[in-house]
Amino acid sequence: MKLFVIAGEASGDKLGAALMAGLKTLVPAVTFEGIGGPLMEAEGLHSRFPMEELSVMGLMEVLPKYRHLKRRIAETAAGVIEAAPDALITIDSPDFCLRVACAARAARPSLRTIHYVAPSVWAWRPGRAAKMAEVIDHVLALLPFEPPYMQAAGMTCDFVGHPVVAEPRASAAEAAEFRETHMIGEDQPLVLCLPGSRRGEVKRLGPRFDEALMRLRDREPGLRVVLPTVRGVAPMVREMTARWPHPPIVVEEPADKRAAFAAADLALAASGTVSLELAASRTPMVVAYDANFLTWHIIWRLLRVDTVTLVNLVSETRAVPEFLGPDCRPGPIAAMLSRLLESDVARADQIAAMELTMARLGEGGEAPGLRAARSVLGAIAGEGRG
């Protein structure tokens, strides 16, 4: 069996790697072509070009790279057609992936297409599901309430669980070792700074997060900050944070990141999948996000929900505080971080929401990567469970 797999950013690379591992368990002879990051490469994928080229988000961020991305879409679609795989599996990054699927499908109408990560039509732009159904046969959903939206649009869809529930977590001993290695005392507050995995996000949010943490440090003089990052933006992060008045500890290796999550008392995070990683480690958080002025106002006008944080949505609570768009300001963010450090009740409310979220996402069940692999094989065999 040959599969063409495409991921366009760090979260998709993680999903793709877990799916590939599951597929290799069920079909040892499976081979992969496509585009991915270091985790997918570790599972046997030779990426046709660096995945980081696709890690752009927002109208104003994409426009300068439009011609290059258009070229990459054409190249990738041609690669799919040449490879003649049993299925094309696209992972998130719909602006790129669905255009590739459309071009490949036009040349090979019988091509089986599978998309991993349902579009958040419950949040905004409900018409995206119908548009996606024009080129996608089957969807792998991360959230338990998503399949009905996909099925209504004409695709088959399985809820396969979220990979975060199966990811390794650091032990208490590893957390203690992390603090000891970085000379962080047991009584010193440790805060994670997570401004995103895309260059644009880090550039926009990094200085604001730094200012919020400086204000928090005024109230908590012993505060230490750790900034976990990913390969694609690590050099930029290190250069940027070296100029901060109090540079954070920057960690890039997955084991160090897991240990930092377990050791931290609190996190300041950009909106996204990272909120689920923090929930898995039961680390209380404040979520903040902003985008280019035009991009933000377009999104804000289209939003159909009152929260963008996945922990809030899955748990059906509003336990995680958010500072979005014009509200993404250092002063209020710092005040909320301080409140979370001081309030046992607020922390307990968040942890209860995290427990519920993880249970609903499949914690304790079969690994999502394996569930996703079974769903892929069923879809290829024409057994999609719509």
N, C-alpha and C positions, 0 to 999 in steps of 0.2 A: 504493500500500500504506500502510495506517495501522496503527501499533503503539502500544499503551499500555504504558509502561515505568515501573517503580517501583523506586527505590533508597531505602534508609533511613539510610545513613551514608556517611562519607567514602570508605571502600574500595569500597562499592557504586557510588558516584558515578563513581569512576575506571573501574570495570568497565563501567558503563553508557555512559560517554563513548566508550570504545574500541569497544564494540559498535556504537554509533550511527554512529561514523565508518566502520566496516567496512560497515555496511548501506547507508550513503549512497554508498559506492564501488560496491557491487554493484547497488543499486536507487536511482538518483539521485532519483526522485520520491517516496521514502518520507517519511512525516510521522510525528511523534511527539507523544503526549500523555502526561501522567503526573506523577510526582513525582521530583525529583532535585536535585542540588546544582549548584555553579558550573560544574563540568566538563561535565555533561550540558546545562546551560543554554547553554554555549558551542557545543554541537553542535546547538542549535535547539529544545531543550525549554523550554516555559514551565511551570514547576512550579506545581501547583495550590495548594500551601502550602509553607512552608520545610521542607526535608528534615530540618533539625536537630531538629524536633519528634519525630522517630522515633528519634533516636540515644540510646536508653536501653537498659540491659542489666542483667539480674539481677532476681530476684523482688522484693526490697525496693525497688529503684529504679523498677520499673514500677508497683507498686501505687498510689502517690500520683497517677499520671497515667493510671490505668486508664480512667476515664470519658472523658477527653479522647481517648485512643487509640481507644477503642471508637467514638466519634463519627467520628473520622477514617477508621476502617475502613469504616463505613457510607457516608460521603461518597465515599470513593475507589471503593468497589464500584459505587455509583450512577453515578459518572463513567465507569467502564469500560462499564457497560451502555448508557449514553447514547451513548458514543463508537462503540460497535459496531466494535471494531478487528479486524484480521485475526488478531491474537494478543495475548494479555496476556503480557508478559515481566516477571517479578518477579526482583529481584536481591538475594540474601542476605536478611537481616532476616526470617527465616521467621515469627516470631511475628506480625508485621504482614502481611507479604505473602501468606502462605498463607491467612490469614483473609479477606483481600480476594478471593483467587482462589476460595475456597469460596463466598462470597456471590455473586460475579459468575457463577460456574459454575451455581449454583442457579437463577439467573434466565435464564441463556443456556447450556443444556447443551452446545451445539455449539461454545462458545468454545474456541479452541486456547490451551493454557497451557504456558508454558515458564519454567523456573526456572534462573537462573544462579547457580551455586555449589551443589554437592552438599552435603547435610548430612553432617557428620562422623560418620556412623554407625559408622565403624571406631574412633572414639574413645569414644563414649558414646551411650546411648539408640538401639540399633539399630532399634527399632520405628518411628523417625521416617520411614524410607524408605517403609515400607508406608503410613503415614498420609499422607505427601505424595502418594503415587501415587493417592490418592482424588481429588485435584484437579489434579494436574500430569501432563501428557503426556510432556514431554521435558525433559531436564536437560543443562546445559552444565557439565562438570566441570573444575575447575582443576588437579586432581592426577591423575597417570597411573594410580593404582591404584583410583580411585573408580568408574568405569563398571560393573564387575561387581556392586557393591552396589546400584546403581540399577536395573540390568536385572533383578536377582533379585526386586526389589519390583514389577516390571511396567511400568516406564517405559523409554523409549528414552533413551540417554545417549551423548554424545560428549565425549572429552577434547579440550579446545580449547586447552590451554596456559595458562600464567598470564601476564596482561598485564604483570607486572613485567619479563619478559624483553625486552619491546619498548619499555619506557619510556626516554626520553632520559636520558643520564648526563652529568655535568659532565666536562669535560676537565681534564687536569693544570693547564693554564693558568688555567682558571676556579677550580679549587681554590686555586691559589696566590694568585689575585686576591682570593678570599674572605678568606684569612688576612691579606693585606696591608690590605684594607679595614677589617678589624676589629682590626688591629694585633696579630695573633697571630704570634709568631716561629716560624720553621721548626722550632726545637728545643722549642717549648712543646707539651706534650700537649694535644690537643683532643678532648673527649669530647662525644658527643651525648647529650642527655637527652630521652627519648621516653616520657612517661608515658601516652600514649593519645590517642585522638581524641574520646572522650566526656567530658562534664563530670564524671560520677561517677568515671571512672577517674582523671582529672587531679586531682580533689579528694582522692581516696584515696591515689594513688601519688605525687603531686607532692612532698609533704613528706618522704616516705621516700626518694625519689630524691635530693632536695636534701641530706638528712643523709648519705646514702651518699657523695655527691660531696664534701661538706665533709670527711668523713674521708679520702677519697682525696686531697684537696687538702693535708691535713696531711703526706702522704708526697710529694706532688708540688706544691710551692708555686707553680709557674708554670702550673698547670692552668687551662685555659679551658673553658667549657661553652657549648654552643649548644643551644637548645631549639626545634626546628621544630614548628610547630603548624598548625592548619587553621582556616578561617573561623569555624566554629561555636563554637569554644572560645577563639579568640585573645584576646578582651577579658578573659576570666576568667584566662587564662594570664598575660597582662601584669600584671594587678592582683595576682595571687598572687605571682609571681616578684619583683615590685618590693619585696616585704617580706622576701625571702630575704637572708641576710647577704652573699652574693656573687651578685647577680642574673645570670642567664645572658643571653647574646645570644639574643633571641627573633626568629625569622624565620618569615614567613608565605608569602611568594611562592614558587611552585614552583621558579623558577630559583635562588633563594637556598638553598632546601632541598637541591636537587641538589648545589650547590656545597659546602654544609656536609657532606653525606654523603661527598663525594669528599675533602674536606679533613681529615675526622676520623680520629683514630687508633683510636678505640674508641667503643662505644655502650652505654648502659644503656637498655633498651627494655622496654615492656610487651609481653606476649604478644600475637601477632596477625600480620597481614599485613606489618607493618613489618619483621619478621625477614627476609622475602624481599627487601624493598627494600635492606636492609643487605647481604644476600648478593649482590645485583646489583652493589653498589658495592664488594664485597669488604671490608667494614668489620667487624672482629671485634666481638663483642657479648656482653653478659650479659643474660639475659631474667629479668624479675621481674614477678610479678603477684599481686594479692590481690583479693578481692571482699568484699561484705557477709558477715558470719559465717555466716548461714543459707544464703545462695546458695552460698558456697564449699563448705560441708560437703555440700550436696546434690550439687553437681557432683563433688566428690572421691569420693563413694561410688559414682558412676555411671561414672567414668572406666575405660576398658578399655586404655589405653596408659600407658607409663611416662614419656612426654614430651609436651609440648603445643607445642613449637617446630617450625614447619614445616620448617626447615632440617634438624633432626634426623630428622624423619619421612621426608622425601623422599630424603635422602642415606643413610638407614638407618645413621646414626651417632648418637653422643651428644656431638658436639663442642661444642655450645653449652651452657654451664652455665645452670641454671634455679634460681630461688628463688621458690617458689610457696606461696601460702596462708600458713601459720604460719612458713614459712621466708623469707618476704619481709621481711627485717630489714636495716637499714642496715649493721651491722657486717660480716656475712658477704658482703654484696654488695660493699662497699668492698674487702674482702680479695681477692675474685675479680677485681675490676677491676684492682687493683694487680698481681696475678699475670699478667693478660693483657698489661698494659703492659710487664712485665719479661720474659716468657717468649716467646722466638721460636718455640719448639716448639708451645706452645699456640695461638699465632696461626696458625702454618702449618697445624696440624690443622684449625682452623676454616675457613681459606681453601680447603683441599682439599675440605672438605664443601660449601662454597658453590659451588665449581666444578661438582661433581657435581650438586648441586641444580639449578643453572641449566640444565645440559645436559638433565636429565630433565624440566624444565618447558618445554623448547622453545626455548632460546636458540639463535639462529642460523637458525631456521626461519621460516615464514610468521608474520606478526604475529598474536597470539592474538585480537585484536579482529576481524580478518578471518576467522579460522578460526571464531570464534563466530558471526559473521554468516552464513557459509555453512551452519553447523549450524542456525541459526534458520530460514533459508529452506528447507532440506531438511525440517525438522520441519513447517513450515506446508504444504509440498507433500505431506506424508504420507510423507516419505522418511527419517524418523528411523532412525538406524543403531544399533539395539539390539543 
